[in-house]
Amino acid sequence: MDIRFDPQDEAFRAEVKAFLDEKLTPDMREASKKTTTVFADKELAMRWQAILVEKGWAVPAWPVEHGGIQWTPNQKYIFGEELAKARAPGLIPLGLRMLAPVLFKYGTPEQKENYLPKILSGEHYWCQGYSEPGSGSDLSSLKTAAVKDGDDYIVNGTKIWTTHAQFADHIFCLVRTDGSGKPQAGITFLLIPMDTKGITVEPIITIAGDHEVNQVFFDDVRVSQENRVGPEHEGWTVAKYLLEFERGGGGSTPGLKVGLDELKTIAQRELDNGTKLWDDENFRNQVSELEILTSALEFSELVNLDKLSRGKSPGPSSSLSKNSSVDLQQRMATLKLEAIQHYALPHANFISLNGHNEEWPGEEYAETVTPRYINSRAASIFGGSAEVQKNIIAKAVLGL
Ligand SMILES: Cc1cc2nc3c(=O)[nH]c(=O)nc-3n(C[C@H](O)[C@H](O)[C@H](O)COP(=O)(O)OP(=O)(O)OC[C@H]3O[C@@H](n4cnc5c(N)ncnc54)[C@H](O)[C@@H]3O)c2cc1C
């Protein structure tokens, strides 16, 4: 793979920048800059998705016949880098980057025809029903049951930590259709409309004060067998394939590089005992280490982009990218928190929840640091915990 940028790449970069200058409005950039949750606000993300769809740039990784683009890995990389630099809102990956690749590989022609255009247009907003109380890392122990009844399944059970279930109109769900053999052997992958009778959603408020996750209850929920993806009892294979894209389907280094620039700005402005934090050699060394590790990750992500461009899936090494990227995000969030010193104590949610001072009292760059720090703790848990990724790396990558 050649990652040098040639004049055509630079012309493409100029085209992307011109598009962003025209279409990414200041209010969208500002709202995106203030986002402290894992996913952008739904309204913001969908507004941006519609703009990208109109341009034909929403899903470069999809096959061309479904609206994808034959960009080179370099072009995909440049696109990601310019989006991050311009503070474009992140698109919600659940349909676009997680379910869609599953449908390309395992969906029936009817499922592809029905669901893919609606994922792209934003008509369908998806959530992920994998985890259950007691079945997170040990996902194959899941108990939500689907029992056949004529042409349908009747689903009973509960899913937990379901991100954006409060907004979603569809859920892709792992259900147990057979409990007699190995746990992995009796799981089925179902697509369920959230307005089906018997589904209820209860909010879970996180330590950061955000409502991002939920518990979803299924009480005699009737689902057509046509909504099954892949063969019955073989949903585990489908589920694992989707997880490869959840963990390694996107590039995190453009965002990390923007975060590192922010960290340097803070350190060059904040004082520690009267001297700039940036003049502290120990602090600078920690930032340098993060920069070096970000560069290393960038090359892994470029290899991954190259794989995706050739129609391959990320494979189990996506667990390696996930762990490295999360480790860097969390270390950077911690350094930023240290850098803003006493402004780390209050944060926007705290202030408004307590009804005291609605105005942020410090520098603008400090406002989002604490909620982002708190939120970033979840990154080593969702999508499979860091320890579980290490187990996958040991077994499936290193063959131990
Ligand atoms: C913010 C957030 C959003 C989420 N969104 C979704 C979503 O949209 N849909 C969804 O289905 N799920 C979602 N999840 C759930 C997430 O996938 C699970 O929380 C995760 O898989 C861990 O499962 P658990 O919480 O049951 O913890 P447990 O599995 O109980 O793990 C507890 C601890 O034990 C460790 N551990 C467990 N097993 C092993 C092992 N074999 N070896 C070493 N260590 C081990 C874990 O690393 C962890 O530290 C989300 C979670 C969070 C925090």
The ligand as an ORCA input file, in Angstrom:
! r2SCAN-3c Opt
* xyz 0 1
  C     -21.831      3.348     27.384
  C     -22.147      1.938     26.998
  C     -22.885      1.692     25.854
  C     -23.216      0.391     25.498
  N     -24.023      0.192     24.402
  C     -24.448     -1.058     24.121
  C     -25.392     -1.273     23.062
  O     -25.828     -0.332     22.379
  N     -25.820     -2.534     22.843
  C     -25.372     -3.606     23.557
  O     -25.780     -4.717     23.279
  N     -24.491     -3.427     24.579
  C     -24.022     -2.188     24.877
  N     -23.143     -1.988     25.907
  C     -22.787     -3.139     26.748
  C     -21.339     -3.595     26.637
  O     -21.106     -4.294     25.443
  C     -21.063     -4.466     27.888
  O     -21.149     -3.587     28.999
  C     -19.718     -5.107     27.832
  O     -19.693     -6.117     26.861
  C     -19.306     -5.697     29.212
  O     -20.302     -6.519     29.719
  P     -20.862     -6.324     31.205
  O     -21.210     -4.898     31.386
  O     -21.903     -7.342     31.417
  O     -19.609     -6.602     32.162
  P     -19.040     -8.028     32.584
  O     -19.041     -8.935     31.412
  O     -19.772     -8.472     33.802
  O     -17.547     -7.681     32.950
  C     -17.162     -7.139     34.215
  C     -15.646     -7.073     34.248
  O     -15.085     -8.401     34.156
  C     -14.150     -8.477     33.115
  N     -14.230     -9.788     32.448
  C     -15.367    -10.444     32.113
  N     -15.071    -11.617     31.511
  C     -13.705    -11.693     31.451
  C     -12.787    -12.660     30.957
  N     -13.223    -13.776     30.358
  N     -11.468    -12.411     31.058
  C     -11.023    -11.272     31.650
  N     -11.859    -10.307     32.163
  C     -13.175    -10.522     32.071
  C     -14.571     -7.382     32.122
  O     -13.474     -6.951     31.352
  C     -15.056     -6.288     33.070
  O     -13.965     -5.530     33.522
  C     -22.764     -0.703     26.274
  C     -21.988     -0.453     27.417
  C     -21.693      0.837     27.782
  C     -20.873      1.064     29.030
*
